[in-house]
Amino acid sequence: MPDISTNKVVRVIFLAREYGPESHQLSDYISSLNDEEAANLVAIMWVGRESFDADDWDEALATAMTEATAPTENYLSGMPELPDHLEAGLEALGVDVTDAEDHFRDS
C-alpha cells in the first residue's frame, strides 16, 4: 500500500486540475515531498495508467525508487492526464479518497 498520505495525493490532483499540470504551484508542491513520498506518487500514477497492476505495487514502488534520475516534479509536470492517473491508481489500490476530497471542497 502507498506510504504517502491520501491528502497529499489529493492535493496533487487538486493542484493539477486547478492550475494545470505545468503550473509552478504543482511543481513546488511535488518538489516539497520527500524521496519516499515522491516515489509513492509516481508508483500510484503508474498503477493508474496501467503500467503496473495494483497487485504489483511493490515492484512499481521499487522501480520508481531506482529509476528516479530526474526530479519528480519535472517527470510529472506537463502530464495532462496526471490527475486522472492518480485517481485511477488510488482506486485500483483500494484507497478511499472521499474524506480527503471533501476536505479540499470545504477549504
C-alpha positions in Angstrom: 0.0 0.0 0.0 1.2 3.5 -0.6 3.2 5.2 2.0 2.1 8.7 1.3 -0.9 10.4 2.9 -4.1 10.4 0.8 -4.4 14.1 1.5 -1.1 14.8 -0.2 -2.1 12.8 -3.4 -5.5 14.5 -3.5 -3.7 17.9 -3.1 -1.6 17.0 -6.2 -4.8 16.1 -8.1 -6.4 19.3 -7.0 -3.4 21.5 -8.0 -3.1 19.8 -11.4 -6.7 20.4 -12.1 -6.9 23.9 -10.6 -3.7 25.3 -12.0 -2.7 22.9 -14.8 0.0 20.2 -15.0 2.7 22.7 -15.9 2.0 25.2 -13.1 4.6 26.3 -10.6 2.1 25.6 -7.8 2.0 21.9 -8.7 5.8 21.7 -9.3 6.5 23.5 -6.0 4.3 21.2 -4.0 5.7 18.0 -5.6 9.2 19.2 -5.0 8.4 19.6 -1.3 7.7 15.9 -1.0 10.5 13.7 0.4 12.0 11.0 -1.8 9.8 8.2 -0.4 6.6 10.2 -0.9 7.7 11.2 -4.4 8.4 7.6 -5.4 5.0 6.6 -4.0 3.3 9.3 -6.0 5.0 8.1 -9.2 4.1 4.5 -8.4 0.4 5.4 -7.9 0.4 7.2 -11.2 1.9 4.2 -12.9 -0.8 1.9 -11.5 -3.4 4.4 -12.6 -2.1 4.5 -16.2 -1.9 0.7 -16.1 1.9 0.5 -16.4 1.7 -1.8 -13.3 -1.2 -3.7 -11.8 -2.3 -2.9 -8.3 -1.1 -6.4 -7.3 2.4 -5.4 -8.5 2.6 -2.4 -6.1 5.9 -3.4 -4.5 7.5 -3.7 -7.9 6.1 -0.4 -9.0 7.4 1.3 -5.9 10.8 -0.3 -6.2 11.0 0.8 -9.9 10.0 4.3 -9.0 12.8 4.5 -6.4 15.5 3.1 -8.6 14.6 5.0 -11.8 14.3 8.4 -10.1 17.0 10.1 -12.1 15.2 13.4 -12.6 13.3 15.4 -10.1 9.8 14.1 -9.7 8.2 17.4 -10.4 10.0 17.5 -13.8 8.9 14.0 -14.6 5.2 14.6 -13.7 4.9 18.2 -14.9 3.2 18.7 -18.2 1.4 15.3 -17.9 -2.2 16.4 -18.7 -3.6 13.0 -17.6 -1.8 13.2 -14.2 -4.9 13.8 -12.0 -6.9 11.1 -13.8 -4.0 8.6 -13.5 -3.6 9.4 -9.8 -7.3 8.9 -9.1 -7.4 5.7 -11.0 -4.3 4.5 -9.2 -5.7 5.2 -5.8 -9.0 3.5 -6.8 -7.1 0.4 -8.1 -5.2 0.3 -4.8 -8.4 0.4 -2.8 -7.7 3.8 -1.3 -10.9 5.8 -0.4 -10.4 9.5 -1.2 -13.8 10.7 -0.1 -12.7 12.3 3.2 -9.7 14.0 1.5 -11.7 15.3 -1.4 -14.3 16.7 1.0 -11.6 18.5 2.9 -10.5 20.3 -0.3 -14.0 21.1 -1.4 -14.7 22.6 2.0 -11.5 24.6 2.2 
